[in-house]
Amino acid sequence: MLPQDIEATAENVIGNAIRAGLMIATAESCTGGLVAGALTAIAGSSAVVDRGFVTYSNEAKMEMLGVPQDVLARFGAVSEPTARAMAEGAKVNSRAQIAVSVTGIAGPGGGSDDKPVGLVHFAVVGADGTVAHVEKRFGAIGRDQVRLESVRVALGLLLDAAAR
């Protein structure tokens, strides 16, 4: 069962995408498919949700989404360039016109001074090909909460992209 606000946003994303005739793809790391799960929980979502990529490992990011190895080596999996490449790769490797990506550190471990627990990078590719990036620092609010907050942000980005 989804929190009501997430379900309502997902319904709006699906409705906007249907009206605009847009297909959606997701590329997720730290959320492990929760964004795609929120979208596909909505009746009628099969009309607009093409696919979701769960690319938890760097190998999956490279193989499934075409994230360049040098981007991962230089910037790391949790970075703006990786989030952008993931979103673009999701769009290229699907039938979608809009795509969103999520990559971050949900915790409780895995953080560093440069990349603390709760750091999440998002990117969305619009139907016109423009890519927008958002960085959030949720803090050490707990793994489940970081993931839920990330779903909220990702759905908001899709909502904006579907409304353009």
N, C-alpha and C positions, 0 to 999 in steps of 0.2 A: 504494500500500500504506500503510495507516494504522499508526501506532505501536500496539503491542499494548494499552496502557492506554486509548487513545482508542477502539479497536475494542471493547474489553470494556465500557467505559462506554456506548457507543452501543448495544450489544446489550442492556444492562440497561435503557436508556431505552425501547427498542422493546418489550422484554418487559413492562415495567411499564405502558406505554401500552396495549398489547394487552389485558393483564389488566384494566385500569381502563376500557377502552373509550374512550380519549381520542385525539383527533386532535391533531397537532402542526403548528405553523407556525414558521418562523424569519424573522428580519429582520436582515440582516447588512450591515455596511459594510466595516470593515477586514479581515474574514475572507473576504470575497468569495465566499461560498457554501460555505465549508469545513465549517460545522456541518451544513448540509443534506446535503453530500456524505458526511460521516461517518455520518449517520443512514441515508441511502439506500444505503450500501455494505452494510448488513445485510439479509440475506435476510428477507423478510416485512415489511419496512418499509413497503411500499405499503399495508398495512392501516391504518397510523396516521399516516404523514407526508402531510399535505395539500399543503403548498407551502412554498417558500422564496422570500423576497424579497431580492434583492441590490440594495441602495439606496446606492450609493457616493456619488452626488451629492446635494446638498440638494434639488434639484428632484425626484429620484426619491423621496426621503424624504417630500416633500410630496404628490406625485402618487399614489404607490403605497400609502403608509401613512397619509396624512392628518396628518403631523406639521405642526403649525401654523407658519407662516412666522415669527410673532413669537417662538416658542420658539427657532427656529434663529437668529434675529437677536439675541435677548437672551442666550442661553446658549451658542450654537454647536453644531455637529454632535456634538462630543465632550463630552457633558455628561449628567448624570443626567436632567434633564427630557426631553432628546431620546431617550435610551435607553428611558425609560418610555413616551413617545409612540410610539416604534417598536414596542415589544412590544404595546402596546394596539392599534395600527393593524394589526399582523399578525393579531391575533386577530379583530378586527372585519372585516377584509377577506379572511377565509378561513372554512373550516368547522371550524377548530381550536378546541379547548377550552383548550389551553395553548400559549403562544408565548414565544419567547426572542428577545432582541435583543442585538446587539454593535455598538458604535461606538467607534473609538479611533484612535490614532496609532501605526502599526506601524513607521514610520521607513523609512530612516534619517533623512530630513528631515521637516520639517513641524511639529516641536515648538516650544514656547515655554517661557518661565519658568513660566507658569501651567498650561500643558498640555504637559508634556514627552513626548518619544518614549517609548512604552511605556505611556502612560496609556490605559486601556480602561474604558468603562462598559458594564455589562450590566443587563438587566432581564428579568424573567420574570413572565408573567401566569399565575396558577393557574386551575384550573377554577372556583374560587369567585370569580374576578374580582380577587383581591388581587394587587398588583404589588410585587415585591421588587426592590431595586436593589443591585448590587455594583460597587464601584470597585476596579480593580487598577492598580498601578503596577509594571509588570514591569521598567522601566528599559530602557536601550539595549542589549538582548540580541540584537539582530538582527531584521530584518523577519520572517523565517520563524519564528523562535522566539516572537516576540510573537503571531503568528497561531496557532501551535500551542497555546500556553498559553491563548489566548483560546478556542479550541475546547474545551479541557479544562474551563474554567470554565463555558462555556455548556452543555455536556453535563451537567455536575454540577447546574446549576440546573434543567435539564429533568428530570433523574433525581429530584430532590427534588419537583418539581411533579407528576410522574407518580405518585409514591408517596403523595401526600397523599390 
